[in-house]
């Protein structure tokens, strides 16, 4: 079982985590996408009964990743919140406690389509909000998958919540979230606990890294499976 996988993408060494994150050791930067904090709260506000705790669960996962990698920077590749109504007092309290715990971390949010609808975040929060296309060395950071910007070696993004259908040994595992690399555009799976997936159709020479969650193998750990030449 492989919880992490080191890959070389366009000459850049990245570490993929089955917890749905990418760590760039050279810059000590941790990348996640589509947290959609407060989405469950928005659903409940509209009378849709859904379980509580998705925001705290997602924050717990990111907290563990920061501890594991010793990252000094967290970059959210868009859609930090689901809607303006997601910023409930409880959700804001959870985020403020998270920021306070990680006072040494540099936080960056790439503005996604949901972030545009949410509007400005509280000015007291220690997070820089940037537009897609910003660069971190040779890596461009965005939200929507697009062509790699001129001068960049690689684009890291989210938005799609990518997944692939997977069957082996006569057993259908259904839809599995995945990392997807296509023509130097690297799409991360959604890390948010209350998010759906979108089945992608990888082309020849694309790479996917599927995530098999704990309950599939009964191992207690998520694992990564690499596929090439689809």
FENUR-V175247 format. One record per helix or strand of 3 or more residues. SS is the DSSP state (~ for helix, > for strand). FROM is the first residue (numbers start at 1). LEN is the number of residues. Records with the same first field share a line. If there is no record, write none. Layout:
SS->FROM-LEN + FROM-LEN
This chain:
>->4-6 + 12-6 + 21-4 + 29-5 + 73-4 + 106-5 + 127-4 + 134-3 + 139-3 + 154-4 + 162-7 + 171-12 + 185-3 + 207-6 + 223-6
~->25-3 + 39-7 + 54-16 + 84-3 + 89-13 + 113-6 + 214-4
